[in-house]
Amino acid sequence: MTDRPTRRDLMKPVQLLGLAFGSALFAGIVTLVSMGFFQQRFEGQSERALVVAAVVAGITFIVVLVVVALLLLAVDPAQITKTVDKPILVEKDEKNAAPDAPEPGEAPKA
């Protein structure tokens, strides 16, 4: 076995499903509370609140599952253990730097 992490090591499928389920549960509870499920109102209101909450929870589950899975595909597992010891947004080549850029330690030109 190698010491390099794999995609499966970054986030196991159970963790991915757990995250999606947790956010769906949160969205469902927020929907129930906002629709007045826990209050005594009109007849039939609680059934409608349950249906809407189930739909919102289902949509949230699917969206979170797809978005997190797609974001995990954008991560290169080999880059996880690599240390970064330089600024990320600095250009790699000094020749391509902007001509008006100040020298290090120099005040910017106004």
Biopython code that builds the backbone (N, CA, C, O; Angstrom):
import numpy as np
from Bio.PDB.StructureBuilder import StructureBuilder

atoms = [
    (1, "MET", "N", (0.836, -1.177, 0.000)),
    (1, "MET", "CA", (0.000, 0.000, 0.000)),
    (1, "MET", "C", (0.883, 1.242, 0.000)),
    (1, "MET", "O", (1.988, 1.244, 0.543)),
    (2, "THR", "N", (0.375, 2.279, -0.612)),
    (2, "THR", "CA", (1.105, 3.537, -0.634)),
    (2, "THR", "C", (0.615, 4.437, 0.493)),
    (2, "THR", "O", (-0.457, 4.221, 1.058)),
    (3, "ASP", "N", (1.415, 5.445, 0.808)),
    (3, "ASP", "CA", (1.044, 6.386, 1.861)),
    (3, "ASP", "C", (0.225, 7.544, 1.334)),
    (3, "ASP", "O", (-0.265, 8.363, 2.111)),
    (4, "ARG", "N", (0.071, 7.623, 0.015)),
    (4, "ARG", "CA", (-0.690, 8.722, -0.566)),
    (4, "ARG", "C", (-2.181, 8.510, -0.345)),
    (4, "ARG", "O", (-2.672, 7.389, -0.475)),
    (5, "PRO", "N", (-2.910, 9.575, -0.012)),
    (5, "PRO", "CA", (-4.363, 9.428, 0.192)),
    (5, "PRO", "C", (-5.083, 9.236, -1.138)),
    (5, "PRO", "O", (-4.637, 9.720, -2.178)),
    (6, "THR", "N", (-6.176, 8.538, -1.088)),
    (6, "THR", "CA", (-7.011, 8.348, -2.267)),
    (6, "THR", "C", (-8.274, 9.192, -2.108)),
    (6, "THR", "O", (-8.519, 9.773, -1.051)),
    (7, "ARG", "N", (-9.060, 9.248, -3.162)),
    (7, "ARG", "CA", (-10.326, 9.987, -3.082)),
    (7, "ARG", "C", (-11.233, 9.396, -2.013)),
    (7, "ARG", "O", (-11.940, 10.121, -1.313)),
    (8, "ARG", "N", (-11.208, 8.095, -1.894)),
    (8, "ARG", "CA", (-12.049, 7.441, -0.894)),
    (8, "ARG", "C", (-11.598, 7.802, 0.514)),
    (8, "ARG", "O", (-12.413, 7.865, 1.434)),
    (9, "ASP", "N", (-10.293, 8.041, 0.683)),
    (9, "ASP", "CA", (-9.797, 8.433, 2.004)),
    (9, "ASP", "C", (-10.184, 9.858, 2.348)),
    (9, "ASP", "O", (-10.353, 10.180, 3.523)),
    (10, "LEU", "N", (-10.331, 10.731, 1.336)),
    (10, "LEU", "CA", (-10.685, 12.117, 1.616)),
    (10, "LEU", "C", (-12.054, 12.202, 2.278)),
    (10, "LEU", "O", (-12.218, 12.890, 3.286)),
    (11, "MET", "N", (-13.012, 11.519, 1.726)),
    (11, "MET", "CA", (-14.333, 11.477, 2.344)),
    (11, "MET", "C", (-14.975, 10.143, 1.983)),
    (11, "MET", "O", (-15.282, 9.877, 0.821)),
    (12, "LYS", "N", (-15.163, 9.337, 2.970)),
    (12, "LYS", "CA", (-15.748, 8.017, 2.746)),
    (12, "LYS", "C", (-17.223, 8.171, 2.359)),
    (12, "LYS", "O", (-17.854, 9.161, 2.730)),
    (13, "PRO", "N", (-17.779, 7.205, 1.620)),
    (13, "PRO", "CA", (-19.185, 7.328, 1.200)),
    (13, "PRO", "C", (-20.156, 7.470, 2.364)),
    (13, "PRO", "O", (-21.175, 8.148, 2.234)),
    (14, "VAL", "N", (-19.864, 6.849, 3.486)),
    (14, "VAL", "CA", (-20.752, 6.977, 4.647)),
    (14, "VAL", "C", (-20.735, 8.413, 5.169)),
    (14, "VAL", "O", (-21.768, 8.938, 5.585)),
    (15, "GLN", "N", (-19.562, 9.043, 5.145)),
    (15, "GLN", "CA", (-19.472, 10.438, 5.577)),
    (15, "GLN", "C", (-20.227, 11.343, 4.611)),
    (15, "GLN", "O", (-20.899, 12.283, 5.035)),
    (16, "LEU", "N", (-20.119, 11.066, 3.324)),
    (16, "LEU", "CA", (-20.822, 11.849, 2.317)),
    (16, "LEU", "C", (-22.335, 11.741, 2.491)),
    (16, "LEU", "O", (-23.046, 12.744, 2.439)),
    (17, "LEU", "N", (-22.818, 10.522, 2.696)),
    (17, "LEU", "CA", (-24.258, 10.315, 2.925)),
    (17, "LEU", "C", (-24.695, 10.916, 4.256)),
    (17, "LEU", "O", (-25.794, 11.461, 4.357)),
    (18, "GLY", "N", (-23.850, 10.823, 5.272)),
    (18, "GLY", "CA", (-24.182, 11.405, 6.577)),
    (18, "GLY", "C", (-24.290, 12.918, 6.526)),
    (18, "GLY", "O", (-25.180, 13.504, 7.142)),
    (19, "LEU", "N", (-23.386, 13.551, 5.791)),
    (19, "LEU", "CA", (-23.443, 14.994, 5.633)),
    (19, "LEU", "C", (-24.709, 15.409, 4.889)),
    (19, "LEU", "O", (-25.374, 16.369, 5.277)),
    (20, "ALA", "N", (-25.037, 14.695, 3.833)),
    (20, "ALA", "CA", (-26.248, 15.006, 3.066)),
    (20, "ALA", "C", (-27.502, 14.755, 3.903)),
    (20, "ALA", "O", (-28.448, 15.541, 3.854)),
    (21, "PHE", "N", (-27.513, 13.666, 4.667)),
    (21, "PHE", "CA", (-28.674, 13.361, 5.508)),
    (21, "PHE", "C", (-28.839, 14.398, 6.618)),
    (21, "PHE", "O", (-29.955, 14.819, 6.920)),
    (22, "GLY", "N", (-27.725, 14.805, 7.222)),
    (22, "GLY", "CA", (-27.788, 15.810, 8.282)),
    (22, "GLY", "C", (-28.321, 17.142, 7.784)),
    (22, "GLY", "O", (-29.137, 17.776, 8.453)),
    (23, "SER", "N", (-27.869, 17.565, 6.622)),
    (23, "SER", "CA", (-28.360, 18.832, 6.090)),
    (23, "SER", "C", (-29.817, 18.712, 5.644)),
    (23, "SER", "O", (-30.574, 19.676, 5.760)),
    (24, "ALA", "N", (-30.221, 17.551, 5.139)),
    (24, "ALA", "CA", (-31.626, 17.344, 4.770)),
    (24, "ALA", "C", (-32.513, 17.347, 6.011)),
    (24, "ALA", "O", (-33.614, 17.897, 5.984)),
    (25, "LEU", "N", (-32.052, 16.748, 7.074)),
    (25, "LEU", "CA", (-32.807, 16.736, 8.325)),
    (25, "LEU", "C", (-32.966, 18.158, 8.867)),
    (25, "LEU", "O", (-34.043, 18.537, 9.328)),
    (26, "PHE", "N", (-31.895, 18.934, 8.810)),
    (26, "PHE", "CA", (-31.950, 20.325, 9.253)),
    (26, "PHE", "C", (-32.946, 21.127, 8.418)),
    (26, "PHE", "O", (-33.749, 21.882, 8.965)),
    (27, "ALA", "N", (-32.896, 20.965, 7.099)),
    (27, "ALA", "CA", (-33.811, 21.693, 6.215)),
    (27, "ALA", "C", (-35.260, 21.274, 6.472)),
    (27, "ALA", "O", (-36.160, 22.113, 6.439)),
    (28, "GLY", "N", (-35.491, 19.994, 6.724)),
    (28, "GLY", "CA", (-36.839, 19.522, 7.009)),
    (28, "GLY", "C", (-37.387, 20.080, 8.307)),
    (28, "GLY", "O", (-38.552, 20.470, 8.379)),
    (29, "ILE", "N", (-36.553, 20.118, 9.330)),
    (29, "ILE", "CA", (-36.998, 20.656, 10.624)),
    (29, "ILE", "C", (-37.269, 22.153, 10.527)),
    (29, "ILE", "O", (-38.250, 22.645, 11.084)),
    (30, "VAL", "N", (-36.402, 22.879, 9.820)),
    (30, "VAL", "CA", (-36.619, 24.314, 9.647)),
    (30, "VAL", "C", (-37.927, 24.553, 8.891)),
    (30, "VAL", "O", (-38.671, 25.478, 9.220)),
    (31, "THR", "N", (-38.208, 23.737, 7.896)),
    (31, "THR", "CA", (-39.454, 23.877, 7.142)),
    (31, "THR", "C", (-40.668, 23.590, 8.030)),
    (31, "THR", "O", (-41.665, 24.309, 7.970)),
    (32, "LEU", "N", (-40.584, 22.548, 8.847)),
    (32, "LEU", "CA", (-41.699, 22.232, 9.750)),
    (32, "LEU", "C", (-41.952, 23.363, 10.739)),
    (32, "LEU", "O", (-43.100, 23.728, 10.992)),
    (33, "VAL", "N", (-40.886, 23.912, 11.294)),
    (33, "VAL", "CA", (-41.046, 24.994, 12.261)),
    (33, "VAL", "C", (-41.615, 26.237, 11.589)),
    (33, "VAL", "O", (-42.490, 26.898, 12.148)),
    (34, "SER", "N", (-41.122, 26.559, 10.389)),
    (34, "SER", "CA", (-41.583, 27.775, 9.723)),
    (34, "SER", "C", (-43.015, 27.652, 9.202)),
    (34, "SER", "O", (-43.696, 28.662, 9.018)),
    (35, "MET", "N", (-43.472, 26.428, 8.964)),
    (35, "MET", "CA", (-44.856, 26.245, 8.508)),
    (35, "MET", "C", (-45.829, 26.039, 9.663)),
    (35, "MET", "O", (-47.017, 25.824, 9.427)),
    (36, "GLY", "N", (-45.363, 26.096, 10.884)),
    (36, "GLY", "CA", (-46.247, 26.001, 12.035)),
    (36, "GLY", "C", (-46.722, 24.592, 12.345)),
    (36, "GLY", "O", (-47.844, 24.407, 12.818)),
    (37, "PHE", "N", (-45.889, 23.604, 12.086)),
    (37, "PHE", "CA", (-46.274, 22.216, 12.343)),
    (37, "PHE", "C", (-46.485, 21.950, 13.828)),
    (37, "PHE", "O", (-47.342, 21.144, 14.191)),
    (38, "PHE", "N", (-45.730, 22.604, 14.682)),
    (38, "PHE", "CA", (-45.783, 22.341, 16.113)),
    (38, "PHE", "C", (-46.798, 23.230, 16.836)),
    (38, "PHE", "O", (-46.799, 23.297, 18.065)),
    (39, "GLN", "N", (-47.649, 23.900, 16.088)),
    (39, "GLN", "CA", (-48.691, 24.730, 16.668)),
    (39, "GLN", "C", (-50.053, 24.157, 16.287)),
    (39, "GLN", "O", (-50.187, 23.466, 15.277)),
    (40, "GLN", "N", (-51.049, 24.451, 17.098)),
    (40, "GLN", "CA", (-52.411, 24.019, 16.798)),
    (40, "GLN", "C", (-53.061, 25.091, 15.927)),
    (40, "GLN", "O", (-53.413, 26.161, 16.423)),
    (41, "ARG", "N", (-53.219, 24.816, 14.656)),
    (41, "ARG", "CA", (-53.816, 25.794, 13.740)),
    (41, "ARG", "C", (-55.053, 25.176, 13.106)),
    (41, "ARG", "O", (-55.953, 24.722, 13.813)),
    (42, "PHE", "N", (-55.103, 25.156, 11.795)),
    (42, "PHE", "CA", (-56.263, 24.649, 11.068)),
    (42, "PHE", "C", (-56.122, 23.161, 10.796)),
    (42, "PHE", "O", (-55.026, 22.603, 10.835)),
    (43, "GLU", "N", (-57.260, 22.531, 10.521)),
    (43, "GLU", "CA", (-57.246, 21.106, 10.208)),
    (43, "GLU", "C", (-56.601, 20.900, 8.838)),
    (43, "GLU", "O", (-56.909, 21.628, 7.895)),
    (44, "GLY", "N", (-55.718, 19.922, 8.721)),
    (44, "GLY", "CA", (-55.044, 19.630, 7.471)),
    (44, "GLY", "C", (-53.745, 20.383, 7.265)),
    (44, "GLY", "O", (-53.002, 20.102, 6.325)),
    (45, "GLN", "N", (-53.469, 21.338, 8.138)),
    (45, "GLN", "CA", (-52.253, 22.118, 7.972)),
    (45, "GLN", "C", (-51.005, 21.292, 8.308)),
    (45, "GLN", "O", (-49.960, 21.460, 7.679)),
    (46, "SER", "N", (-51.116, 20.418, 9.283)),
    (46, "SER", "CA", (-49.947, 19.630, 9.673)),
    (46, "SER", "C", (-49.571, 18.620, 8.592)),
    (46, "SER", "O", (-48.388, 18.354, 8.377)),
    (47, "GLU", "N", (-50.569, 18.056, 7.911)),
    (47, "GLU", "CA", (-50.260, 17.105, 6.834)),
    (47, "GLU", "C", (-49.554, 17.806, 5.678)),
    (47, "GLU", "O", (-48.609, 17.272, 5.098)),
    (48, "ARG", "N", (-50.024, 19.010, 5.351)),
    (48, "ARG", "CA", (-49.397, 19.753, 4.270)),
    (48, "ARG", "C", (-47.975, 20.158, 4.648)),
    (48, "ARG", "O", (-47.075, 20.133, 3.808)),
    (49, "ALA", "N", (-47.774, 20.528, 5.904)),
    (49, "ALA", "CA", (-46.427, 20.888, 6.367)),
    (49, "ALA", "C", (-45.490, 19.691, 6.285)),
    (49, "ALA", "O", (-44.322, 19.846, 5.928)),
    (50, "LEU", "N", (-45.986, 18.495, 6.613)),
    (50, "LEU", "CA", (-45.162, 17.287, 6.511)),
    (50, "LEU", "C", (-44.767, 17.000, 5.066)),
    (50, "LEU", "O", (-43.627, 16.622, 4.798)),
    (51, "VAL", "N", (-45.697, 17.176, 4.140)),
    (51, "VAL", "CA", (-45.401, 16.918, 2.730)),
    (51, "VAL", "C", (-44.367, 17.910, 2.203)),
    (51, "VAL", "O", (-43.418, 17.529, 1.518)),
    (52, "VAL", "N", (-44.560, 19.175, 2.528)),
    (52, "VAL", "CA", (-43.608, 20.199, 2.070)),
    (52, "VAL", "C", (-42.235, 19.957, 2.692)),
    (52, "VAL", "O", (-41.217, 20.091, 2.012)),
    (53, "ALA", "N", (-42.197, 19.606, 3.962)),
    (53, "ALA", "CA", (-40.923, 19.347, 4.632)),
    (53, "ALA", "C", (-40.221, 18.131, 4.020)),
    (53, "ALA", "O", (-38.997, 18.132, 3.885)),
    (54, "ALA", "N", (-40.971, 17.109, 3.653)),
    (54, "ALA", "CA", (-40.375, 15.934, 3.013)),
    (54, "ALA", "C", (-39.799, 16.290, 1.646)),
    (54, "ALA", "O", (-38.720, 15.824, 1.281)),
    (55, "VAL", "N", (-40.516, 17.112, 0.900)),
    (55, "VAL", "CA", (-40.012, 17.537, -0.412)),
    (55, "VAL", "C", (-38.750, 18.379, -0.257)),
    (55, "VAL", "O", (-37.776, 18.174, -0.980)),
    (56, "VAL", "N", (-38.760, 19.318, 0.673)),
    (56, "VAL", "CA", (-37.588, 20.167, 0.901)),
    (56, "VAL", "C", (-36.405, 19.326, 1.371)),
    (56, "VAL", "O", (-35.280, 19.539, 0.919)),
    (57, "ALA", "N", (-36.643, 18.376, 2.268)),
    (57, "ALA", "CA", (-35.569, 17.515, 2.753)),
    (57, "ALA", "C", (-35.006, 16.649, 1.623)),
    (57, "ALA", "O", (-33.793, 16.462, 1.538)),
    (58, "GLY", "N", (-35.860, 16.130, 0.771)),
    (58, "GLY", "CA", (-35.397, 15.323, -0.354)),
    (58, "GLY", "C", (-34.562, 16.119, -1.336)),
    (58, "GLY", "O", (-33.521, 15.650, -1.797)),
    (59, "ILE", "N", (-35.012, 17.314, -1.656)),
    (59, "ILE", "CA", (-34.259, 18.165, -2.578)),
    (59, "ILE", "C", (-32.921, 18.546, -1.965)),
    (59, "ILE", "O", (-31.899, 18.542, -2.651)),
    (60, "THR", "N", (-32.919, 18.876, -0.676)),
    (60, "THR", "CA", (-31.675, 19.235, 0.000)),
    (60, "THR", "C", (-30.712, 18.062, 0.028)),
    (60, "THR", "O", (-29.514, 18.248, -0.187)),
    (61, "PHE", "N", (-31.202, 16.864, 0.287)),
    (61, "PHE", "CA", (-30.355, 15.673, 0.314)),
    (61, "PHE", "C", (-29.672, 15.465, -1.030)),
    (61, "PHE", "O", (-28.464, 15.238, -1.087)),
    (62, "ILE", "N", (-30.435, 15.540, -2.102)),
    (62, "ILE", "CA", (-29.880, 15.297, -3.430)),
    (62, "ILE", "C", (-28.885, 16.389, -3.817)),
    (62, "ILE", "O", (-27.816, 16.095, -4.351)),
    (63, "VAL", "N", (-29.231, 17.635, -3.553)),
    (63, "VAL", "CA", (-28.341, 18.743, -3.935)),
    (63, "VAL", "C", (-27.025, 18.684, -3.173)),
    (63, "VAL", "O", (-25.960, 18.851, -3.768)),
    (64, "VAL", "N", (-27.083, 18.451, -1.876)),
    (64, "VAL", "CA", (-25.857, 18.383, -1.080)),
    (64, "VAL", "C", (-25.013, 17.194, -1.515)),
    (64, "VAL", "O", (-23.791, 17.310, -1.609)),
    (65, "LEU", "N", (-25.633, 16.069, -1.778)),
    (65, "LEU", "CA", (-24.906, 14.883, -2.209)),
    (65, "LEU", "C", (-24.174, 15.140, -3.526)),
    (65, "LEU", "O", (-22.999, 14.797, -3.653)),
    (66, "VAL", "N", (-24.848, 15.735, -4.498)),
    (66, "VAL", "CA", (-24.243, 15.986, -5.807)),
    (66, "VAL", "C", (-23.163, 17.055, -5.719)),
    (66, "VAL", "O", (-22.095, 16.899, -6.311)),
    (67, "VAL", "N", (-23.418, 18.139, -4.992)),
    (67, "VAL", "CA", (-22.446, 19.230, -4.921)),
    (67, "VAL", "C", (-21.172, 18.788, -4.207)),
    (67, "VAL", "O", (-20.074, 19.081, -4.681)),
    (68, "VAL", "N", (-21.292, 18.100, -3.094)),
    (68, "VAL", "CA", (-20.096, 17.666, -2.371)),
    (68, "VAL", "C", (-19.325, 16.624, -3.177)),
    (68, "VAL", "O", (-18.095, 16.633, -3.175)),
    (69, "ALA", "N", (-20.026, 15.733, -3.862)),
    (69, "ALA", "CA", (-19.342, 14.742, -4.694)),
    (69, "ALA", "C", (-18.590, 15.418, -5.839)),
    (69, "ALA", "O", (-17.468, 15.024, -6.157)),
    (70, "LEU", "N", (-19.189, 16.415, -6.451)),
    (70, "LEU", "CA", (-18.503, 17.127, -7.532)),
    (70, "LEU", "C", (-17.322, 17.936, -7.007)),
    (70, "LEU", "O", (-16.292, 18.024, -7.675)),
    (71, "LEU", "N", (-17.454, 18.523, -5.827)),
    (71, "LEU", "CA", (-16.331, 19.251, -5.248)),
    (71, "LEU", "C", (-15.178, 18.317, -4.888)),
    (71, "LEU", "O", (-14.014, 18.706, -4.981)),
    (72, "LEU", "N", (-15.490, 17.093, -4.481)),
    (72, "LEU", "CA", (-14.439, 16.129, -4.185)),
    (72, "LEU", "C", (-13.698, 15.701, -5.446)),
    (72, "LEU", "O", (-12.518, 15.355, -5.386)),
    (73, "LEU", "N", (-14.380, 15.723, -6.581)),
    (73, "LEU", "CA", (-13.707, 15.378, -7.829)),
    (73, "LEU", "C", (-12.703, 16.450, -8.239)),
    (73, "LEU", "O", (-11.760, 16.163, -8.976)),
    (74, "ALA", "N", (-12.892, 17.666, -7.776)),
    (74, "ALA", "CA", (-11.979, 18.758, -8.127)),
    (74, "ALA", "C", (-10.684, 18.716, -7.320)),
    (74, "ALA", "O", (-9.718, 19.390, -7.678)),
    (75, "VAL", "N", (-10.647, 17.947, -6.252)),
    (75, "VAL", "CA", (-9.468, 17.873, -5.392)),
    (75, "VAL", "C", (-8.570, 16.743, -5.871)),
    (75, "VAL", "O", (-9.021, 15.616, -6.077)),
    (76, "ASP", "N", (-7.290, 17.061, -6.046)),
    (76, "ASP", "CA", (-6.315, 16.039, -6.402)),
    (76, "ASP", "C", (-5.776, 15.432, -5.104)),
    (76, "ASP", "O", (-5.174, 16.150, -4.306)),
    (77, "PRO", "N", (-5.974, 14.144, -4.875)),
    (77, "PRO", "CA", (-5.528, 13.545, -3.608)),
    (77, "PRO", "C", (-4.024, 13.652, -3.384)),
    (77, "PRO", "O", (-3.576, 13.672, -2.238)),
    (78, "ALA", "N", (-3.240, 13.720, -4.450)),
    (78, "ALA", "CA", (-1.793, 13.836, -4.281)),
    (78, "ALA", "C", (-1.407, 15.206, -3.746)),
    (78, "ALA", "O", (-0.350, 15.350, -3.132)),
    (79, "GLN", "N", (-2.238, 16.208, -3.965)),
    (79, "GLN", "CA", (-1.932, 17.559, -3.512)),
    (79, "GLN", "C", (-2.261, 17.774, -2.032)),
    (79, "GLN", "O", (-1.867, 18.790, -1.460)),
    (80, "ILE", "N", (-2.966, 16.846, -1.411)),
    (80, "ILE", "CA", (-3.377, 17.011, -0.021)),
    (80, "ILE", "C", (-2.173, 17.002, 0.914)),
    (80, "ILE", "O", (-2.098, 17.824, 1.827)),
    (81, "THR", "N", (-1.225, 16.080, 0.700)),
    (81, "THR", "CA", (-0.080, 15.963, 1.599)),
    (81, "THR", "C", (1.061, 16.887, 1.210)),
    (81, "THR", "O", (2.038, 16.999, 1.950)),
    (82, "LYS", "N", (0.961, 17.546, 0.075)),
    (82, "LYS", "CA", (2.019, 18.440, -0.387)),
    (82, "LYS", "C", (1.988, 19.734, 0.427)),
    (82, "LYS", "O", (0.926, 20.325, 0.623)),
    (83, "THR", "N", (3.161, 20.172, 0.900)),
    (83, "THR", "CA", (3.225, 21.416, 1.652)),
    (83, "THR", "C", (3.414, 22.584, 0.694)),
    (83, "THR", "O", (4.137, 22.484, -0.297)),
    (84, "VAL", "N", (2.758, 23.681, 1.002)),
    (84, "VAL", "CA", (2.860, 24.891, 0.191)),
    (84, "VAL", "C", (3.708, 25.885, 0.979)),
    (84, "VAL", "O", (3.333, 26.296, 2.077)),
    (85, "ASP", "N", (4.858, 26.271, 0.413)),
    (85, "ASP", "CA", (5.754, 27.178, 1.117)),
    (85, "ASP", "C", (5.959, 28.498, 0.370)),
    (85, "ASP", "O", (6.941, 29.203, 0.604)),
    (86, "LYS", "N", (5.034, 28.825, -0.523)),
    (86, "LYS", "CA", (5.110, 30.082, -1.258)),
    (86, "LYS", "C", (3.700, 30.620, -1.437)),
    (86, "LYS", "O", (2.734, 29.868, -1.300)),
    (87, "PRO", "N", (3.563, 31.899, -1.738)),
    (87, "PRO", "CA", (2.230, 32.440, -1.974)),
    (87, "PRO", "C", (1.576, 31.773, -3.182)),
    (87, "PRO", "O", (2.237, 31.500, -4.184)),
    (88, "ILE", "N", (0.314, 31.522, -3.082)),
    (88, "ILE", "CA", (-0.386, 30.795, -4.136)),
    (88, "ILE", "C", (-0.726, 31.704, -5.311)),
    (88, "ILE", "O", (-0.668, 31.265, -6.460)),
    (89, "LEU", "N", (-1.076, 32.954, -5.051)),
    (89, "LEU", "CA", (-1.541, 33.842, -6.109)),
    (89, "LEU", "C", (-0.434, 34.647, -6.779)),
    (89, "LEU", "O", (-0.721, 35.518, -7.600)),
    (90, "VAL", "N", (0.820, 34.375, -6.447)),
    (90, "VAL", "CA", (1.932, 35.075, -7.075)),
    (90, "VAL", "C", (2.276, 34.363, -8.376)),
    (90, "VAL", "O", (2.262, 33.134, -8.448)),
    (91, "GLU", "N", (2.587, 35.156, -9.408)),
    (91, "GLU", "CA", (2.939, 34.559, -10.692)),
    (91, "GLU", "C", (4.211, 33.737, -10.554)),
    (91, "GLU", "O", (5.100, 34.072, -9.772)),
    (92, "LYS", "N", (4.284, 32.653, -11.326)),
    (92, "LYS", "CA", (5.441, 31.764, -11.239)),
    (92, "LYS", "C", (6.668, 32.369, -11.911)),
    (92, "LYS", "O", (7.794, 32.128, -11.476)),
    (93, "ASP", "N", (6.462, 33.146, -12.962)),
    (93, "ASP", "CA", (7.562, 33.680, -13.740)),
    (93, "ASP", "C", (7.685, 35.177, -13.484)),
    (93, "ASP", "O", (6.713, 35.916, -13.644)),
    (94, "GLU", "N", (8.882, 35.633, -13.086)),
    (94, "GLU", "CA", (9.100, 37.049, -12.819)),
    (94, "GLU", "C", (9.062, 37.876, -14.098)),
    (94, "GLU", "O", (8.778, 39.072, -14.036)),
    (95, "LYS", "N", (9.338, 37.281, -15.250)),
    (95, "LYS", "CA", (9.364, 37.996, -16.518)),
    (95, "LYS", "C", (7.970, 38.471, -16.922)),
    (95, "LYS", "O", (7.833, 39.480, -17.613)),
    (96, "ASN", "N", (6.955, 37.759, -16.499)),
    (96, "ASN", "CA", (5.582, 38.104, -16.869)),
    (96, "ASN", "C", (4.922, 39.043, -15.867)),
    (96, "ASN", "O", (3.723, 39.303, -15.961)),
    (97, "ALA", "N", (5.689, 39.553, -14.910)),
    (97, "ALA", "CA", (5.122, 40.440, -13.897)),
    (97, "ALA", "C", (4.726, 41.763, -14.544)),
    (97, "ALA", "O", (5.266, 42.139, -15.585)),
    (98, "ALA", "N", (3.795, 42.455, -13.932)),
    (98, "ALA", "CA", (3.329, 43.735, -14.466)),
    (98, "ALA", "C", (4.462, 44.752, -14.428)),
    (98, "ALA", "O", (5.202, 44.795, -13.445)),
    (99, "PRO", "N", (4.626, 45.583, -15.479)),
    (99, "PRO", "CA", (5.744, 46.522, -15.509)),
    (99, "PRO", "C", (5.621, 47.631, -14.469)),
    (99, "PRO", "O", (6.642, 48.185, -14.061)),
    (100, "ASP", "N", (4.443, 47.969, -14.033)),
    (100, "ASP", "CA", (4.248, 49.024, -13.055)),
    (100, "ASP", "C", (4.272, 48.514, -11.620)),
    (100, "ASP", "O", (4.033, 49.277, -10.684)),
    (101, "ALA", "N", (4.550, 47.264, -11.450)),
    (101, "ALA", "CA", (4.538, 46.690, -10.105)),
    (101, "ALA", "C", (5.725, 47.210, -9.316)),
    (101, "ALA", "O", (6.838, 47.259, -9.841)),
    (102, "PRO", "N", (5.511, 47.601, -8.061)),
    (102, "PRO", "CA", (6.630, 48.110, -7.254)),
    (102, "PRO", "C", (7.573, 46.983, -6.863)),
    (102, "PRO", "O", (7.177, 45.820, -6.787)),
    (103, "GLU", "N", (8.811, 47.340, -6.618)),
    (103, "GLU", "CA", (9.792, 46.369, -6.153)),
    (103, "GLU", "C", (9.446, 45.982, -4.713)),
    (103, "GLU", "O", (8.773, 46.745, -4.020)),
    (104, "PRO", "N", (9.887, 44.833, -4.264)),
    (104, "PRO", "CA", (9.618, 44.450, -2.884)),
    (104, "PRO", "C", (10.250, 45.452, -1.912)),
    (104, "PRO", "O", (11.428, 45.789, -2.030)),
    (105, "GLY", "N", (9.457, 45.916, -0.963)),
    (105, "GLY", "CA", (9.922, 46.878, 0.013)),
    (105, "GLY", "C", (9.752, 48.320, -0.441)),
    (105, "GLY", "O", (10.042, 49.239, 0.325)),
    (106, "GLU", "N", (9.292, 48.538, -1.656)),
    (106, "GLU", "CA", (9.120, 49.883, -2.199)),
    (106, "GLU", "C", (7.659, 50.283, -2.083)),
    (106, "GLU", "O", (6.773, 49.438, -2.204)),
    (107, "ALA", "N", (7.400, 51.563, -1.851)),
    (107, "ALA", "CA", (6.024, 52.053, -1.748)),
    (107, "ALA", "C", (5.372, 52.043, -3.132)),
    (107, "ALA", "O", (6.038, 52.332, -4.126)),
    (108, "PRO", "N", (4.086, 51.716, -3.208)),
    (108, "PRO", "CA", (3.412, 51.720, -4.512)),
    (108, "PRO", "C", (3.331, 53.125, -5.083)),
    (108, "PRO", "O", (3.221, 54.107, -4.350)),
    (109, "LYS", "N", (3.389, 53.200, -6.425)),
    (109, "LYS", "CA", (3.306, 54.501, -7.112)),
    (109, "LYS", "C", (1.866, 54.952, -7.162)),
    (109, "LYS", "O", (0.962, 54.159, -7.426)),
    (110, "ALA", "N", (1.658, 56.228, -6.909)),
    (110, "ALA", "CA", (0.286, 56.764, -6.913)),
    (110, "ALA", "C", (-0.055, 57.409, -8.230)),
    (110, "ALA", "O", (-1.167, 57.909, -8.403)),
]
sb = StructureBuilder()
sb.init_structure("model")
sb.init_model(0)
sb.init_chain("A")
sb.init_seg("    ")
for serial, (resi, resn, name, xyz) in enumerate(atoms, 1):
    if name == "N":
        sb.init_residue(resn, " ", resi, " ")
    sb.init_atom(name, np.array(xyz, "f"), 0.0, 1.0, " ", f" {name:<3s}", serial, name[0])
structure = sb.get_structure()
